[in-house]
Amino acid sequence: MTTPRLSVTAARKEFPGVVALDGVSLALAPGEVLAVVGENGAGKSTLMKIVAGVYAADAGEVQLDGVPVRFAGPGAAAEAGVVLIHQELNLAENLTVLDNLFLGREVTTAGALRLLNRREMAGRAAGLLARVGLPADRLYARVEALPPGEKQLVEIARSLGTDVRVLIMDEPTSSLTQRETETLYGVIDGLKATGVSVMYISHRLAEVKRCCDRAVVLRDGRNAGELAKADITHDNLVRLMVGRDLKQFYPKTHRPEPSAPAVLTVRGVRYRGGPETPASFDVRAGEVLGMAGLVGAGRTELSEAVFGVRHITAGEVLLNDRPLAVRTPRDAIEAGVLLVPEDRRLHGLVLAEGVGFNLSLPNLAGLSTALGVSRSREAEMHRTWIDRLRVKTPSAAQPVGLLSGGNQQKVVYGKWLARGPKVLVLDEPTRGVDVGAKAEIYALIDELAGKGVAVWMITSDMEELLGMSDRVVVMHEGRVAGELTGTVSEEAVMRLATGGAAT
């Protein structure tokens, strides 16, 4: 048999009070794409960090091309050709794309001065950006000015500039739309052709089926099973991941009335820094309105304008047919228009503070008495939402930054649901969330719609869009390109998203 490019044998890792890995083993062949899947907390990230030198295993062995290795750190792993692309991006936001692509491995001129050879770096960088579908004019843009999807592509491009033998991708498409995802598939196919091995972590099971040769499933820090490509199906993966069948992954018990009134109406809205074309649409009571579009289509920016983050320069927003003056997010919150942001860690949570602190923060007025915050009322609110949303936390005092992605997302939902939303705006509602937590979030969305809440769901996950939406609005270059009702197809969505006409 061919010597595996990478093999992990009986890996074990403990943290205080937690066994993260308990005897996990896997092997990766040269030029193979291996999916490593499992719920949050299954041990995937811990395993990847051991392979990439971030953690040292307490027991077990890692071999690279048949040779035992124990990397002193990520730098040593990268020098050996093992590169990890984290889900939470590690880019220097204040630097340009070019600087990030060569950070730590800059090209210099010959001679004693050893000046940066920016011409050489720019030439190489343009080729790297082309491989991931980014235009060359991004080279000198600051990373902080890029949308999340383009930042993800920059991170991937940076890894391609190394002499990589094993590339580990942790949720690489979490910020990408379908077109960027297809570009990534092409990159992966090219890596396979050159013998590079890829370990691919994703909660999007359709991606696993599309681009992976095998799937290794982890559950509770142990090997739960392995699937050959022919056996990779949604049901098989879910069964191994959670130990049970998920009968209704996309529940649709709510049935919106076709004649239901519009709760939120966006009429001819333009906002500062946005496109000249105004945007108009509405969200009705008890419906889930899905909003699709490619990265840069303006979906997130439009939601931020409605929420008061961006200044509206033209048009109007109506709530129950009455003009809604939103100058700041506080105005939107007071009116019951609430936003679950795309980046929960940056915009949705105070990571260093506890779960309870985050739940209380936007609800202090309702928890207060003449003497200050009622601690008993606050504790009751914490218990209610932790229990109702099944947030896995040892206590309300647990820093929210220590929770899994799915549980962090539940805390963001909880703080808003405690206010009783009229309109709930969900920007990438299950980004980086495992399959079990996704099912719970979908059930929650369905429940809210059933109670008459107007749900505006912005998503780049095509399965999620088609599975949960009652109606779909598609954006292209800042404008509403069309609306789809009834049985919506992926082809129809992508036709509008790329500037085509509805059929």
C-alpha positions as CSV (number, residue, x, y, z in Angstrom):
1,M,0.0,0.0,0.0
2,T,1.1,3.6,-0.6
3,T,2.5,5.3,2.4
4,P,-0.1,7.8,3.7
5,R,0.8,11.4,3.3
6,L,-0.5,11.9,6.8
7,S,-1.5,9.5,9.5
8,V,-2.8,10.1,13.0
9,T,-2.8,7.2,15.5
10,A,-4.7,7.1,18.8
11,A,-4.5,10.8,19.4
12,R,-5.6,11.9,22.8
13,K,-5.9,15.5,24.2
14,E,-7.3,16.6,27.5
15,F,-8.1,20.1,28.8
16,P,-9.1,20.9,32.4
17,G,-12.3,18.8,33.0
18,V,-12.7,17.9,29.3
19,V,-11.4,15.0,27.2
20,A,-11.4,16.6,23.7
21,L,-9.9,13.6,21.9
22,D,-9.9,10.0,23.0
23,G,-7.9,7.7,20.8
24,V,-8.8,9.3,17.4
25,S,-7.1,7.8,14.3
26,L,-7.2,8.6,10.6
27,A,-5.1,8.4,7.4
28,L,-4.8,10.7,4.4
29,A,-3.4,9.6,1.1
30,P,-1.4,11.8,-1.3
31,G,-3.7,13.8,-3.5
32,E,-6.8,12.8,-1.4
33,V,-9.5,15.1,-0.1
34,L,-10.6,13.8,3.3
35,A,-13.7,15.3,5.0
36,V,-13.5,15.4,8.8
37,V,-17.0,16.1,10.1
38,G,-18.9,16.1,13.4
39,E,-20.9,18.3,15.6
40,N,-19.3,21.2,17.4
41,G,-17.4,19.8,20.3
42,A,-16.8,16.5,18.5
43,G,-13.0,17.2,18.5
44,K,-12.4,18.2,14.9
45,S,-10.7,21.5,15.6
46,T,-8.6,20.0,18.4
47,L,-7.4,17.3,16.0
48,M,-6.6,19.8,13.3
49,K,-4.6,21.9,15.7
50,I,-2.6,18.9,16.8
51,V,-1.8,18.0,13.2
52,A,-0.8,21.7,12.5
53,G,1.4,22.1,15.6
54,V,-0.9,24.4,17.5
55,Y,-1.4,21.8,20.3
56,A,0.8,18.9,21.4
57,A,-1.1,15.6,21.8
58,D,-1.1,14.1,25.3
59,A,-0.8,10.6,23.6
60,G,-0.7,9.1,20.2
61,E,1.4,9.7,17.1
62,V,1.3,11.9,13.9
63,Q,3.3,10.8,10.9
64,L,4.0,12.8,7.7
65,D,5.0,10.6,4.7
66,G,5.7,7.8,7.2
67,V,8.0,9.8,9.4
68,P,6.8,10.6,13.0
69,V,6.6,14.4,13.6
70,R,5.9,16.5,16.6
71,F,5.8,20.1,15.5
72,A,7.0,22.8,17.9
73,G,4.4,25.2,16.6
74,P,2.4,26.2,13.5
75,G,5.6,27.8,11.9
76,A,7.4,24.5,12.1
77,A,4.4,22.7,10.6
78,A,4.2,25.1,7.7
79,E,7.9,24.7,7.0
80,A,7.2,20.9,6.7
81,G,4.3,21.6,4.4
82,V,1.3,21.3,6.8
83,V,-0.9,24.4,6.6
84,L,-4.1,25.1,8.6
85,I,-6.6,27.7,7.4
86,H,-8.6,28.6,10.5
87,Q,-12.3,29.2,10.5
88,E,-11.7,32.4,12.4
89,L,-9.4,34.2,9.9
90,N,-5.9,35.2,10.9
91,L,-5.3,38.2,8.7
92,A,-3.7,41.5,9.6
93,E,-6.7,43.8,8.9
94,N,-4.7,47.0,8.9
95,L,-2.4,45.7,6.1
96,T,-3.0,45.4,2.4
97,V,-3.9,42.1,0.7
98,L,-0.4,42.0,-0.9
99,D,1.2,42.4,2.6
100,N,-0.9,39.7,4.0
101,L,-0.1,37.2,1.2
102,F,3.6,37.5,2.0
103,L,3.5,38.2,5.7
104,G,6.4,36.4,7.3
105,R,7.9,35.2,4.0
106,E,8.5,38.5,2.2
107,V,10.6,38.5,-1.0
108,T,13.6,40.8,-0.7
109,T,16.2,42.1,-3.2
110,A,19.8,40.9,-3.3
111,G,22.6,42.7,-1.6
112,A,23.2,44.0,1.9
113,L,20.1,46.2,2.2
114,R,17.7,43.4,1.4
115,L,14.8,45.7,0.5
116,L,11.3,44.4,-0.1
117,N,10.9,43.3,-3.8
118,R,7.3,44.5,-4.1
119,R,7.3,44.1,-7.9
120,E,8.2,40.4,-7.5
121,M,5.6,39.9,-4.7
122,A,2.9,41.7,-6.7
123,G,3.5,39.4,-9.7
124,R,3.2,36.3,-7.6
125,A,0.3,37.7,-5.7
126,A,-1.7,38.4,-8.8
127,G,-1.4,34.8,-9.8
128,L,-2.6,33.7,-6.3
129,L,-5.6,35.9,-6.4
130,A,-6.5,34.7,-9.9
131,R,-6.5,31.1,-8.6
132,V,-9.2,31.9,-6.0
133,G,-11.2,34.2,-8.3
134,L,-10.3,37.6,-6.9
135,P,-9.4,40.5,-9.2
136,A,-5.9,41.8,-9.2
137,D,-7.1,45.3,-8.1
138,R,-7.6,43.9,-4.6
139,L,-3.8,43.7,-4.1
140,Y,-3.5,47.1,-2.6
141,A,-6.8,47.2,-0.7
142,R,-6.7,47.0,3.1
143,V,-8.1,43.7,4.3
144,E,-10.4,45.5,6.8
145,A,-12.2,47.1,3.8
146,L,-13.0,43.7,2.2
147,P,-16.3,41.8,2.7
148,P,-16.1,38.6,4.7
149,G,-16.2,36.3,1.7
150,E,-13.2,38.1,0.1
151,K,-11.2,37.9,3.3
152,Q,-11.8,34.1,3.3
153,L,-10.5,33.9,-0.3
154,V,-7.4,36.0,0.7
155,E,-6.7,33.5,3.5
156,I,-6.9,30.6,1.0
157,A,-4.7,32.4,-1.5
158,R,-2.1,32.9,1.2
159,S,-1.9,29.2,1.9
160,L,-1.4,28.4,-1.8
161,G,1.7,30.5,-1.9
162,T,3.6,28.0,0.3
163,D,5.1,24.6,-0.5
164,V,2.1,22.8,0.9
165,R,1.8,19.1,1.2
166,V,-1.2,18.9,3.6
167,L,-3.7,21.7,3.5
168,I,-6.3,21.8,6.3
169,M,-9.4,23.8,5.6
170,D,-11.7,24.6,8.5
171,E,-15.1,25.7,7.2
172,P,-13.6,27.3,4.1
173,T,-16.9,28.3,2.5
174,S,-18.6,29.8,5.6
175,S,-18.5,33.3,4.1
176,L,-18.6,32.3,0.4
177,T,-21.6,32.3,-2.0
178,Q,-22.2,29.6,-4.6
179,R,-20.0,31.1,-7.2
180,E,-17.0,31.6,-4.9
181,T,-17.6,28.1,-3.6
182,E,-17.4,26.7,-7.1
183,T,-14.1,28.5,-7.6
184,L,-12.8,26.9,-4.4
185,Y,-13.8,23.5,-5.7
186,G,-11.6,24.2,-8.8
187,V,-8.7,25.2,-6.5
188,I,-9.1,21.9,-4.6
189,D,-9.3,19.9,-7.8
190,G,-6.0,21.5,-8.9
191,L,-4.4,20.7,-5.6
192,K,-5.4,17.1,-5.9
193,A,-3.9,16.9,-9.4
194,T,-0.5,18.1,-8.0
195,G,-0.6,15.5,-5.2
196,V,-1.5,17.9,-2.4
197,S,-3.6,16.3,0.3
198,V,-6.6,18.2,1.8
199,M,-8.4,17.8,5.1
200,Y,-11.7,19.5,4.7
201,I,-13.9,20.4,7.7
202,S,-17.4,21.6,6.9
203,H,-20.9,21.6,8.3
204,R,-22.3,21.9,4.8
205,L,-22.8,18.3,4.0
206,A,-23.5,18.9,0.3
207,E,-20.0,20.2,0.0
208,V,-18.6,17.1,1.5
209,K,-20.4,15.0,-1.1
210,R,-19.2,17.2,-3.9
211,C,-15.5,17.5,-3.3
212,C,-14.3,14.8,-0.8
213,D,-13.1,11.3,-1.5
214,R,-13.8,10.0,1.9
215,A,-15.4,11.2,5.2
216,V,-14.2,10.5,8.7
217,V,-16.9,11.2,11.3
218,L,-16.1,12.2,14.9
219,R,-18.5,12.2,17.8
220,D,-17.7,13.1,21.4
221,G,-14.0,13.0,20.8
222,R,-13.9,9.5,19.3
223,N,-14.1,8.0,15.8
224,A,-17.8,7.4,15.0
225,G,-17.3,5.9,11.5
226,E,-15.9,6.4,8.0
227,L,-17.7,6.7,4.7
228,A,-16.4,6.0,1.2
229,K,-17.4,8.6,-1.5
230,A,-20.2,6.4,-2.8
231,D,-21.7,6.2,0.7
232,I,-21.5,9.9,1.5
233,T,-25.1,10.9,1.9
234,H,-26.8,13.5,4.1
235,D,-28.6,10.8,6.1
236,N,-25.5,8.6,6.5
237,L,-23.4,11.6,7.7
238,V,-26.1,12.8,10.1
239,R,-26.6,9.4,11.5
240,L,-22.9,9.0,12.4
241,M,-22.5,12.6,13.6
242,V,-25.4,12.7,16.1
243,G,-26.1,9.0,16.7
244,R,-29.7,9.4,15.5
245,D,-31.8,10.3,12.5
246,L,-32.9,13.9,11.9
247,K,-36.3,13.3,10.3
248,Q,-37.1,16.9,9.5
249,F,-33.9,18.8,9.0
250,Y,-35.8,21.8,7.4
251,P,-39.1,21.9,9.4
252,K,-41.9,23.9,7.8
253,T,-44.8,23.6,10.2
254,H,-45.8,27.2,9.8
255,R,-48.0,28.2,6.8
256,P,-47.9,31.9,6.0
257,E,-51.1,33.4,4.7
258,P,-50.7,34.7,1.2
259,S,-52.7,37.7,2.2
260,A,-50.7,38.4,5.4
261,P,-49.9,42.0,5.8
262,A,-46.3,43.3,5.3
263,V,-44.7,43.9,8.7
264,L,-41.5,45.4,7.3
265,T,-41.5,47.4,4.0
266,V,-38.3,48.7,2.4
267,R,-39.3,51.2,-0.2
268,G,-36.7,52.8,-2.6
269,V,-34.0,52.7,0.0
270,R,-30.5,54.0,-0.7
271,Y,-27.8,54.3,2.0
272,R,-24.5,56.1,2.4
273,G,-21.7,54.4,0.5
274,G,-24.1,52.1,-1.2
275,P,-25.2,51.7,-4.9
276,E,-27.3,54.3,-6.7
277,T,-30.0,51.8,-7.4
278,P,-32.7,51.9,-4.7
279,A,-33.9,48.6,-3.1
280,S,-37.5,47.7,-2.4
281,F,-39.1,44.6,-0.9
282,D,-41.3,43.6,2.0
283,V,-41.4,40.9,4.7
284,R,-44.8,39.6,5.7
285,A,-46.2,38.5,9.1
286,G,-45.4,34.8,9.7
287,E,-43.2,34.2,6.7
288,V,-39.5,33.5,6.2
289,L,-38.2,35.7,3.4
290,G,-35.0,34.3,2.1
291,M,-32.5,36.8,0.5
292,A,-29.9,35.4,-1.9
293,G,-27.0,37.0,-3.8
294,L,-23.3,36.7,-4.4
295,V,-20.7,38.3,-2.2
296,G,-20.8,42.0,-2.8
297,A,-24.5,42.0,-3.8
298,G,-25.2,44.3,-0.9
299,R,-27.4,42.1,1.3
300,T,-25.6,42.6,4.5
301,E,-25.2,46.4,3.9
302,L,-28.9,46.7,3.2
303,S,-29.8,44.9,6.5
304,E,-27.4,47.2,8.3
305,A,-29.1,50.3,6.8
306,V,-32.5,49.0,8.0
307,F,-31.0,48.3,11.4
308,G,-29.5,51.8,11.7
309,V,-25.8,50.9,11.3
310,R,-25.7,52.7,7.9
311,H,-27.3,56.0,7.2
312,I,-30.3,55.9,4.8
313,T,-30.1,58.7,2.3
314,A,-33.3,58.1,0.3
315,G,-36.5,56.1,0.5
316,E,-38.2,54.9,3.6
317,V,-38.7,52.0,5.9
318,L,-42.2,51.1,7.1
319,L,-43.2,49.0,10.1
320,N,-46.8,47.9,9.9
321,D,-47.4,50.5,7.3
322,R,-46.1,53.3,9.5
323,P,-42.8,55.2,8.7
324,L,-40.0,54.0,10.9
325,A,-37.3,56.6,11.5
326,V,-34.1,54.6,12.2
327,R,-31.1,56.7,12.9
328,T,-29.3,54.3,15.1
329,P,-29.6,50.6,16.0
330,R,-31.3,51.7,19.3
331,D,-34.2,53.0,17.2
332,A,-34.6,49.7,15.4
333,I,-34.3,47.7,18.6
334,E,-36.9,49.8,20.4
335,A,-39.2,49.3,17.4
336,G,-38.7,45.5,17.5
337,V,-36.6,45.2,14.4
338,L,-33.7,43.0,15.5
339,L,-30.5,41.9,13.7
340,V,-28.5,38.7,14.2
341,P,-25.3,39.7,12.4
342,E,-23.1,37.7,10.1
343,D,-20.1,37.8,12.4
344,R,-21.4,36.9,15.8
345,R,-18.0,37.1,17.5
346,L,-17.3,40.6,16.2
347,H,-20.7,42.2,16.2
348,G,-23.1,40.0,18.2
349,L,-21.4,39.1,21.5
350,V,-19.0,40.4,24.2
351,L,-16.8,37.3,24.1
352,A,-15.0,37.9,27.4
353,E,-18.2,38.3,29.4
354,G,-20.6,35.6,30.5
355,V,-23.6,34.0,28.8
356,G,-25.9,35.8,31.2
357,F,-24.2,39.2,30.7
358,N,-24.8,38.9,26.9
359,L,-28.4,37.8,27.4
360,S,-29.0,40.8,29.7
361,L,-27.2,43.5,27.8
362,P,-30.0,44.6,25.4
363,N,-32.7,43.8,28.0
364,L,-31.7,45.9,31.0
365,A,-34.7,48.2,30.8
366,G,-37.1,45.3,31.3
367,L,-35.0,43.8,34.1
368,S,-34.6,47.1,36.1
369,T,-36.5,48.4,39.0
370,A,-36.3,51.8,40.8
371,L,-33.4,50.4,42.7
372,G,-31.5,49.0,39.7
373,V,-31.4,45.6,38.0
374,S,-33.5,43.0,39.6
375,R,-31.0,40.1,40.1
376,S,-33.8,37.6,40.7
377,R,-35.6,38.6,37.5
378,E,-32.3,38.6,35.6
379,A,-31.5,35.1,36.9
380,E,-34.9,33.8,35.8
381,M,-34.4,35.3,32.3
382,H,-31.1,33.6,32.1
383,R,-32.5,30.2,33.1
384,T,-35.5,30.6,30.7
385,W,-33.4,31.2,27.6
386,I,-30.5,28.9,28.4
387,D,-33.0,26.1,28.9
388,R,-35.3,27.0,26.0
389,L,-32.5,27.2,23.5
390,R,-30.6,24.4,25.0
391,V,-27.4,26.4,25.4
392,K,-24.7,24.0,26.5
393,T,-22.9,25.9,29.2
394,P,-21.9,25.0,32.8
395,S,-23.5,28.2,34.1
396,A,-24.7,31.7,33.0
397,A,-21.3,33.0,34.2
398,Q,-19.4,31.0,31.6
399,P,-17.5,33.4,29.2
400,V,-19.4,33.2,25.9
401,G,-16.2,33.1,24.0
402,L,-15.5,29.6,25.4
403,L,-18.7,28.1,23.9
404,S,-18.9,26.3,20.6
405,G,-20.1,28.3,17.6
406,G,-23.6,26.8,17.7
407,N,-24.0,27.7,21.3
408,Q,-22.7,31.2,20.7
409,Q,-25.2,31.6,18.0
410,K,-28.0,30.5,20.3
411,V,-27.0,33.2,22.8
412,V,-27.3,35.9,20.1
413,Y,-30.8,34.6,19.4
414,G,-31.7,34.5,23.1
415,K,-30.8,38.1,23.8
416,W,-33.2,39.2,21.0
417,L,-36.0,36.7,21.6
418,A,-36.2,38.0,25.1
419,R,-37.4,41.3,23.7
420,G,-40.2,39.8,21.6
421,P,-39.2,40.7,18.0
422,K,-41.6,41.9,15.4
423,V,-39.0,41.6,12.6
424,L,-36.0,39.3,13.0
425,V,-33.2,39.8,10.5
426,L,-30.9,36.8,10.3
427,D,-27.6,37.4,8.4
428,E,-26.1,33.9,7.7
429,P,-28.1,32.4,10.6
430,T,-26.1,29.1,10.8
431,R,-22.6,30.1,9.7
432,G,-20.1,27.8,11.3
433,V,-22.8,25.9,13.2
434,D,-22.9,22.1,13.4
435,V,-25.7,19.9,12.0
436,G,-27.4,19.3,15.3
437,A,-27.5,23.0,16.2
438,K,-28.6,23.8,12.7
439,A,-31.6,21.6,13.1
440,E,-32.5,23.4,16.4
441,I,-32.1,26.8,14.9
442,Y,-34.3,25.9,11.9
443,A,-36.9,24.6,14.3
444,L,-36.7,27.9,16.2
445,I,-37.1,30.0,13.0
446,D,-40.1,27.9,12.1
447,E,-41.6,28.4,15.5
448,L,-41.1,32.2,15.4
449,A,-42.7,32.4,11.9
450,G,-45.6,30.3,13.2
451,K,-46.1,33.0,16.0
452,G,-46.4,35.7,13.4
453,V,-42.8,37.1,13.5
454,A,-41.6,38.4,10.1
455,V,-38.2,36.7,9.5
456,W,-35.8,38.2,6.9
457,M,-33.1,35.5,6.3
458,I,-30.0,36.4,4.4
459,T,-28.1,33.2,3.5
460,S,-25.4,32.0,1.2
461,D,-26.2,28.3,2.0
462,M,-28.3,27.2,-1.0
463,E,-29.8,24.2,0.8
464,E,-30.8,26.5,3.7
465,L,-32.3,29.1,1.4
466,L,-34.4,26.5,-0.5
467,G,-35.3,24.5,2.6
468,M,-36.5,27.3,4.9
469,S,-37.8,30.2,2.7
470,D,-41.4,30.8,1.9
471,R,-40.4,33.4,-0.6
472,V,-37.0,34.3,-2.1
473,V,-35.7,37.8,-3.1
474,V,-32.4,37.8,-5.0
475,M,-30.0,40.7,-5.1
476,H,-27.4,41.6,-7.7
477,E,-25.0,44.5,-7.4
478,G,-27.0,46.3,-4.8
479,R,-30.4,46.0,-6.5
480,V,-33.3,43.6,-6.1
481,A,-32.9,41.5,-9.2
482,G,-36.1,39.5,-8.7
483,E,-38.5,37.6,-6.5
484,L,-39.2,33.8,-6.6
485,T,-42.2,32.1,-5.2
486,G,-43.6,28.6,-5.1
487,T,-41.0,25.8,-5.8
488,V,-37.7,27.7,-6.1
489,S,-34.8,26.1,-7.9
490,E,-31.1,26.7,-7.4
491,E,-30.8,27.5,-11.1
492,A,-33.4,30.3,-10.9
493,V,-31.6,31.8,-7.9
494,M,-28.2,31.8,-9.6
495,R,-29.6,33.2,-12.8
496,L,-30.9,36.3,-11.0
497,A,-27.8,36.5,-8.7
498,T,-25.5,36.7,-11.7
499,G,-27.5,39.4,-13.5
500,G,-29.8,37.2,-15.6
501,A,-33.5,37.6,-16.1
502,A,-36.2,35.5,-14.3
503,T,-37.9,32.9,-16.4
